[in-house]
Amino acid sequence: MPCSPGGVAQKLTVRLYGKGVVPKVNDRGGSAATRYYKRRQGQLIFSKLDFLNGAFGLVPPELDGYESTLDLPCFDIAPEVDPYWLLSVLIRPVFYRRYRGMAIGSRKAQRVPVEEFLASVVTTPPTDEQQRIARSLAAVDAAIDGTTRFVAELRRSKYWLMRTLLTEGHSSYKTKLVPLPESWPIGRIASTVDRMPSHWKLVTLTKLAKLESGHTPSRQHPEYWNGTIHWLSLGDTAELKKLRVEKTSECVTQAGIDNSSARLLPADTVVLSRTAVRGLCSRLAKPMATSQDFVAFVCGPDVLPAYLVQLFRHMQREWRRLEQGSSPTNKTLYFSAFKVLKILLPPSEEQSVIAEIGESFDERIGIEIRYLEQLRHAKRGLAQALLSGRVRVGASTANGARAAGTVRRR
């Protein structure tokens, strides 16, 4: 088995949950004493360390000759076994989770021995049936990959179009660009923006909208909970991905509002997550209260809530710049930043046009994401049916075989 010292190895690695084999980024060598072994296209490879997280893959043609240590062992696949069928079997949680009691090492560095893998028993249908199963699953994978790429392209298109609209205005209203009339330290959409349409304003947001916070009524008072007033909390963060927040997982009573610092916010209030998933933003479909994890703006007549949502959604880089905390999981957007935040303000009619364009993108992205979820659900059901043998697509017989009979270690 040819090998090379770590200092000159061109490495590969295996992603979790069957997500593929990729080059190891920014790592072309380790200790000179570490030995790396060449891997060939089409070989099966897995990570001992991440075996329990489905880190299996096939070496792609473009990584032929790349190397890995023995912690990423490689195997030749028997000619009568379809590689993609075998990979589909191995990346199913029902396969790799059964090894939980066989891993050795510390809790953070548990490895599944190769011998345990080679002792695995899998049911192998005839080769032609394996190939038909692999083609069926590959067709769904292709649809998933295509939809994933389409969603990414929609997001990129929205980003660049909204950047133009939010800084230069819509072409139907556009006038000449003029220098910013004052400094813009907090809220700048991009560091390179130093001009704005001459008919727009640069204004402190709190002059246009009332800044509000949230609170959690005491859990020690049951009478404060299970009421009729929707209460937005961390558990509802995903709702902010929608154009409007329609529901919450918990409700409070009027007594809970009256005996805490929580406030009942009107419909169309713009809410933004400032703690866990910072920067997620939407507007309320009905009156609600929120926890302290959110900041809220009750818009006045000069700023449209829909426009402010699109502006906030575009400001993700600015939110990352403004967040503070000792660790990535403990960062917060503090109220002090929102108190001095400035925004570019077009006339109301132009705000409406810009918001409508942004919402059209969001609606289409939401449709595609729901379709993507349906495809993934269908893939799981199809894989379960085909790989378990419950649905047959070929010959009617199947043979029990060990992994040692389907792969050969290299």
Secondary structure as GFF3:
##gff-version 3
##sequence-region A 1 410
A	DSSP	beta_strand	3	5	.	.	.	ID=ss1
A	DSSP	three_ten_helix	6	8	.	.	.	ID=ss2
A	DSSP	beta_strand	12	14	.	.	.	ID=ss3
A	DSSP	three_ten_helix	16	18	.	.	.	ID=ss4
A	DSSP	beta_strand	21	23	.	.	.	ID=ss5
A	DSSP	beta_strand	35	38	.	.	.	ID=ss6
A	DSSP	beta_strand	44	46	.	.	.	ID=ss7
A	DSSP	three_ten_helix	51	53	.	.	.	ID=ss8
A	DSSP	beta_strand	56	58	.	.	.	ID=ss9
A	DSSP	three_ten_helix	61	63	.	.	.	ID=ss10
A	DSSP	beta_strand	67	68	.	.	.	ID=ss11
A	DSSP	beta_strand	74	77	.	.	.	ID=ss12
A	DSSP	alpha_helix	83	90	.	.	.	ID=ss13
A	DSSP	alpha_helix	93	96	.	.	.	ID=ss14
A	DSSP	three_ten_helix	97	102	.	.	.	ID=ss15
A	DSSP	three_ten_helix	107	109	.	.	.	ID=ss16
A	DSSP	alpha_helix	114	118	.	.	.	ID=ss17
A	DSSP	beta_strand	121	124	.	.	.	ID=ss18
A	DSSP	alpha_helix	127	168	.	.	.	ID=ss19
A	DSSP	beta_strand	177	179	.	.	.	ID=ss20
A	DSSP	beta_strand	195	197	.	.	.	ID=ss21
A	DSSP	beta_strand	201	204	.	.	.	ID=ss22
A	DSSP	three_ten_helix	205	207	.	.	.	ID=ss23
A	DSSP	beta_strand	209	213	.	.	.	ID=ss24
A	DSSP	three_ten_helix	222	224	.	.	.	ID=ss25
A	DSSP	beta_strand	225	232	.	.	.	ID=ss26
A	DSSP	three_ten_helix	234	241	.	.	.	ID=ss27
A	DSSP	beta_strand	244	245	.	.	.	ID=ss28
A	DSSP	beta_strand	250	252	.	.	.	ID=ss29
A	DSSP	alpha_helix	254	258	.	.	.	ID=ss30
A	DSSP	beta_strand	270	273	.	.	.	ID=ss31
A	DSSP	beta_strand	281	284	.	.	.	ID=ss32
A	DSSP	beta_strand	289	290	.	.	.	ID=ss33
A	DSSP	beta_strand	294	299	.	.	.	ID=ss34
A	DSSP	alpha_helix	305	314	.	.	.	ID=ss35
A	DSSP	alpha_helix	316	322	.	.	.	ID=ss36
A	DSSP	beta_strand	324	325	.	.	.	ID=ss37
A	DSSP	three_ten_helix	328	330	.	.	.	ID=ss38
A	DSSP	beta_strand	331	332	.	.	.	ID=ss39
A	DSSP	alpha_helix	335	340	.	.	.	ID=ss40
A	DSSP	beta_strand	342	345	.	.	.	ID=ss41
A	DSSP	alpha_helix	348	387	.	.	.	ID=ss42
A	DSSP	beta_strand	399	402	.	.	.	ID=ss43
A	DSSP	three_ten_helix	403	405	.	.	.	ID=ss44
A	DSSP	beta_strand	407	409	.	.	.	ID=ss45
###
